[in-house]
Amino acid sequence: MNISINKLSIHEKRKMPGWRFFEVLPGVLSWGTLIGSITLSFIKPVWVAVFIICFDIYWLIKALYSAIHLVSSYRNLKKVIRVDWQQKCQSSKGWDDIYHLVILPTYKEELDVIRPTFEALIKANYPLEKMIVVFAGEERDQARAEKNAAAIRGLYGDKFKTFLSTLHPSNIPGEIAGKGSNETWAAREAKKVIDEQKIPYEKVIVSVLDVDTCIHPEYFGALTYKFLTTENPHQASYQPVPMFFNNIWDSPALMRVVAMHTTFWMMMEQSKPDKLVTFSSHSMSFKTLVDIGFWDVDVVSEDAHVFWQCLIHYNGEYRVEPLLIPVYMDTVLADTYRESVINQYKQQRRWSWGIEDIPYIFTNFIGNTKINWRKKIKFGFWSLEGFHSWATNAIIIFSLGWLPLIVGGDDFTQTVLAQSLPYITQVLMTLAMIGMFISATINMLIIPERPKHKKKSMIISMLLQWLLLPIAAILLGSVPALESQTRLMIGKYMGFWVTEKKRKI
């Protein structure tokens, strides 16, 4: 491990040779692809037409491949949630020695969002006396945090082995105000309790859950069983499937499409564990967390970043184990449609700010000779390609496909290629609709039952919402991803933006 790099603050890292190069690289690649496609449409329309056809074929293959993985994950998920994992745990040696540390960071959430999370915890098919629960508030929201902590303590505090409320101080030097710094403060406070109770770190599994996260009843049983039966359990994180269903029937159609697309993406990733990176709510060994020095406190996307911390700490010998069990979270919802769209955009921009990990990954890979070079290439390519696709694919597919025909000139438009381009593109896009049909079908199979107060016509809306996918993919996918990469490229760094949580009563 390159300790000298990882002990530096983010401000010190940005002064390192090569760091700025890798901050600039993603934006240059994405903008270069888009600007290059537009420019060449004027001067070399044949090249762009061939590129568009090849890209559409690639996207079709990828869409069908993803659909196969989605169906596979759906079938496996249905099997997993039917298992009594607590019963399976009891057949595993040492299960009753395992404790669960559950950290719930909160900032400005009201009690109507928080209570269902604790209701789900106490309904878990797992001994509550094995749980240490931390309600992690922020000093900059002190009055609300203390009021909610007192209410939760009164309602549920005596249900767990230990209930702990913390208040993360504001303006600690070297920190940014965000989830990662709050989690680290909460984990350090919990460590004191674990030390007092003389619980070995290797017997503690820590789960960080967004405060709107309602676990499946079998979550802790499945997590414990996986931890006890997997090889080198301390060199793995454990990833459930986030399903944004808590308020899915109340959210606008455009936000539902984004939420379902994220859910499906995580389901598909569960069937490709070699590419899986931690996202949002996830779990890991407390011993591992202590060994790496907890979450970095000066990054925005701490959920994915902690995976890279561990991968580098263990010289490439770290992985994410898929749990294929759901945790239920909120779809973006605000008081007005306009505010919902703005909040969704900001959430996507924050998620895509995970691009800040690119210089961290590559700089550490270059500086660490103990990591296998094949793994460096694999993880380096997948991370860079993933962010590039996020920023460019939807724009290329839905916006640039016709550009050579519009600006290519008479010489090009009279060629066989130009006359065939609309037909070829139409056929390929029609075939790709198979993936959308599969998504719409699985969408209806896995969402919660329609509330009685919702009209039956909402079911039709749930199906037709997928027609908004091109708009959602560009305006709430590619555009915020491009903004994040542009900000990183020009050095206009982002802070942590907390998604507003709303429930309709």
Helices and strands as residue ranges (DSSP letters): H 3-6, H 10-13, H 19-43, H 45-80, H 85-89, G 95-97, E 99-105, H 111-122, G 128-130, E 131-138, G 139-141, H 142-156, G 157-159, E 162-168, H 179-196, G 201-203, E 204-208, E 214-215, H 219-229, G 233-235, E 236-243, H 253-270, G 273-275, E 282-285, H 286-291, H 302-313, E 319-328, H 337-352, G 353-356, H 357-367, H 373-398, H 403-407, H 410-413, H 416-446, H 457-464, G 465-468, H 469-473, I 474-478, H 479-490
